[in-house]
């Protein structure tokens, strides 16, 4: 059978996924609408001669789907390869493929693109920016451009590699996820003393003896207060009614109050 899908079709799917993967995100099907939108050029090309099959495949492609947008392109590529090879007969296979892979791929994608890259490159970029170095902005822009390019080509990679991404590379993906998690935690730990500043201003005087609280704390554990602040915020973020916005507002209010009373 001659190849039905060409490079132009794959490019259309990639662009659709970049633009519309989460535009119709909802609590019923999450990214299902975005997935269908991305697959429309392929469905039109493969099933245009049979309207009934076309409609059934559209319904199937709009089913519940949720994964990291950066990794969804690989699943789309595998989907396209399966439908090109088997056509309508691949309906159940594709449905199972999407259901089986979206969770595991989300684990990899969330770790790398949701935690590792923002933590490492975002921390470096923001630190340079705080020092007045415009290179920080450039780094962040270049990283995001590189991620967009990667996302664009992920559909093509999934289409060409297919099952190999799930079988022979599964062990490598797990190792990469574990390594990325460890690196992200290490970077966060290293950034705490260099970025977070919370000096204690209190001093106690008894006669000629003066005790500086901050110096005393540094002798016990350098940067103890920043580490404790991060630990408390991390603990609070695990609570049901506490989110990142409330954490930021709490830190702002706390800083103002402690400065006003002369504690910091």
N, C-alpha and C positions, 0 to 999 in steps of 0.2 A: 504494500500500500504506500503510495506516495505521501510525503510529508504534507500535512494540511496546515500546520502552524509554522509561520515564518518569524523572522526577527522583529518585523514591524508589529506583529500581534503581541509578542512578548513585551515590547516597549510600551504598547498601549496599556497592558495589564499593570506594568510597573508604575506608570504615571498615575493610573487610576488608584492604585493602592497608596501611593505617596499622598495623593490629594484627598482621597475619600475613605481611607480605612476606618476612620472614627467619626466621620461627619454625621452619621445616623446612629451613633452609639445610643443604646437604650437598655433598660433593665430586663427586657424580655429576651432579646436576641443578641444584645451587646454589639459585636462587630459584624453580625450577620449581614446587615444591609450593605456595609462597606465591602465585604467579601464578594457579595453578588455584583455590586457595581464594578469591582475590579475584573470580574470574570465575564462581564457582558460581551466584550469583543470576541472572546473564545466561544461562548455559547452561540452567538450569532453566526459564527463561521461554521461550527460543527453541526448545528441543529436547525439551521434556517429552512431546510426543506421539509422538516416535520414539526409543525407548530405544536402538536400535543407533547412531543418529547422535549421540545424547547421549553415549554411552560413547566413541565415536571422538573427539569434540571434547574430552572430558575428557582423553583420552590425549594429544592434540595439545597441549593447554594445559599439561600437566605436563612438557613437554619442557624441555631445558636452557635456562635463562634467567638472565642476570646483568647487572644495571645498577645505577646509583646509585638507591637507594630513592626519593629525592626526584624523580627523573625518570621512574620507572616508571609513574606515573599517566597521563602523556601517552600512552604506548604502549597502556595499557589502554583509554583513551578511543578511540583510533583503531581498536583491535581491536573494540570494541563497535560502533562506527559501521559497520565493514566487515561484521560478522556480521549486524547488523540489516538492512543493505541486501541482502545476498546469501545469508544463511543458511549452510547447509552448504557451498554452493559456494565460500565464502570461506575454506575450510580451508587451502588451500595459500597463499593470499594472506596470511592472518594469520600463518602459520608463517614465511613469508619476511619479513613486516613486523617480527616480533619479532627474528628473527635479524639483519636488516639495521640495525635502529635501536638495539638495546641497547648496542652498542659506542660509537657516536657520541654517544648521549645520556649514556652513562657518562662520557665525556670532559668534557662540559659540566658534568654534575652533580658530578663529583669535584672539578673546579676551583672551582666556585662554593660548593658546600655542604661539601666536604671540606677545602678549603684557604682560600678567600677569607673566608667568614663566620667560621669559628673563629679565623682569624688576626687579622682586623680587630676584630671585636666581642669575641672572647675576650681579646685583648690589652688592649683598652680596659677591659673589665670587670675583668680580673685586676689591672690596674695600679691602678684605683680601689679595689679591695678591699684591695690591699697597703697603700694609704694610709689604710685604715680607713673608706672611704666606701661605705656600703651601696648606693648607686646602682649600683655595679658589678654586684651580684647581680641587681638589677632589670633592668638592660640585658640581661644574659645570658638571664634568664627571658623577657623580652619578645621577644627575637630568636628563641628556640626556639618560642615560641607562634606567632609570625608564620610560621615555617617550616612548622609543623604545619598552619596554615590554608592556606598555599600548596599543600601536599601534598594536602589534602582537595579543593581545587578543581581540581587538575591533571587529574584524570580527566574532569571536565566540560569543561575547555578542550580536551583531546585529542579528546573526542567531537564537539565543535562545530567545531573548526578543522581537525582531521584532517590531510590532506596538506599544507595550508598551512604547518604547523609544520616540515615537512621541506623544502619547495621554496622558497617566497618568503622564509622566515625563516632559511634555512640560513646565508646570508652573515652575518646579524646575530648568529647564535649563535656562529659562529667568531670574529667580532670581539669579542663579549662574553667568550668564553673567553680570548682573548689579553689583553684589557684586565684581566680578573680575575687572570690569572697575574702580570702586571706589577705590579698593585696589591698583590697578596699578597707578592711579593718585596720591594717597597719598604717595606711595613709591617714585615716581619720585620727588614729592615736597620735601620729607624729604632728598633725596639724593643730592639735589642741593647745600645746604650750606656745606655739608660734603665732597663732591667730587670736585666741581668746585671752583677753586681758581683764583681770578682776583683782587688782591689788587692794589689800586691806590698809586703810589709812590710820587705824587706831594705834595709839601708843600709850603706855602706862608709865607714869613717873612717880617714883617714891624717893624723895630727897634728891640725891645726885644720880640715882640709878634710873635709867630710861629703858623701857622694854618695847621694842618695835615688834608688833604682832606679825607683820608680813615676813620679817627676817626670821622670826622664830618658826613660822610655818614652813618656810623654805628649808630650814635645817632639818625639819621632820620629813618633808617630802616636797621637792620643788614643784611649783605649779599645782599645788593641791586643790585650791579653790576652783580653777578652770576644770580640772578633772571631775570634781564633785558636781559642778554645774551640769556638765555633759551627762554624767551618770543619772542625775535627777531628771533631766529633760527626757533622756532615753526611757527611763522608767515611766514617766508620765505619759509618753506617747503610746504606751501599751494599754493605757486606760481607755475605757469605752467612750467617754465624752471629752477626751482631750485630743487635739489635733495640732498640726504644725503651726497653723495661724495663731492659735491660742498660746502655743509655746513662745512664739516670737513676741506677742503682745505682753506676755507675762515677764519675759526677760527685760523688755523695755521699761515696764512699770517698776520692776524690782531694781533696775539700775538707777532710775530717777529717785526712788525712795531712799536707797542706800547712800546715794550721793548727797541727797538733801540733809540726811541726818549725820553726815560726816563719817559713816562707816567705811566708805570706799572713796 
